[in-house]
Amino acid sequence: MKGPLFYAKILLFGEYGVIRDSKGLSIPYNFYRGALKLPTNDESLDSHKKLVAFCDYLRDLPTDIVQFNWEQLENDLSQKMYFDSSIPQGYGVGSSGALVAAIYDQYALDKVTVLENLTKDKLLKLKQIFSLMESFFHGKSSGLDPLNSYLSLPILIHSKDSVEPTGIPSQNPKGKGAVFLLDSGKVGETAPMVSIFMKNMENEPFRKMMKEQFITYTDQCVDAFLNGNVRSLFSNTKKLSQLVLTNFKPMIPSQFHELWKKGLETNDYYLKLCGSGGGGYILGFTEDISKAKKALAGHQIEVVYNF
């Protein structure tokens, strides 16, 4: 048995902001992928054990929201089924989201189908189901990562209760401008980072900054990206990058603080969080990828989108 492939995702804009109803933009990242498989050797045992624990958790989900074909699922688990994935875990690119999408696709009863007539109600229903399922991994989940993986489409987030698939401007393979991933070299954990953020939200100055600056810049970045307005995109990404460096220091691995600052000073690149931060990938934006690569020599970079 081999299930279909489900891809990684990148939240280009909206990290932490979507919790406070900012806009967000999430795109599939096909470089990394995963699929449910039956084993041919013992290498997959660790993944299988995690899958068993996840499925035990799924048993307690409200049956009026989602039900599974337990007979089939238990049969496959008894054959040591695992999730064969190249998506790095704890890197902010949706490793758990792809697994959630794969299990739902393969075993959910009365599945919400998306091939035709993708209505707002269907999307919100899927988001609700995926939020419950993925909470096993993070303590709390918006459901957006599995939604992105399941649909394999870019998703525009207007607010917590309003999401839609969207088109993004075509890439320019010869373009100098780029979005890239910078490898921090360490795994990040979502739950502690979200906990720090929620604690910060208890402070009035932080709430004010989120409302008046962070959400404004995030919304403008999303609009600029979708409309292909590169000047506005980089102007607002710089503001967002500065704001994150000032207000989200615990989410940025300490050895990258100076590198982050250097980008803002030279304008060779701007860095921002990829997901919740704390490790994993850092997201970079540059108007000249060759300049950025030179400035970030010695660090691992993956280009994900060219302007």
PyMOL commands that set and color helices and strands:
alter all, ss='L'
color gray80, all
select helices_A, chain A and resi 17-20+42-58+70-78+95-107+120-138+144-151+190-200+204-226+230-247+249-251+254-266+289-295
alter helices_A, ss='H'
color red, helices_A
select strands_A, chain A and resi 6-13+24-37+82-85+155-159+162-165+178-183+270-273+281-286+301-306
alter strands_A, ss='S'
color yellow, strands_A
deselect
rebuild
show_as cartoon
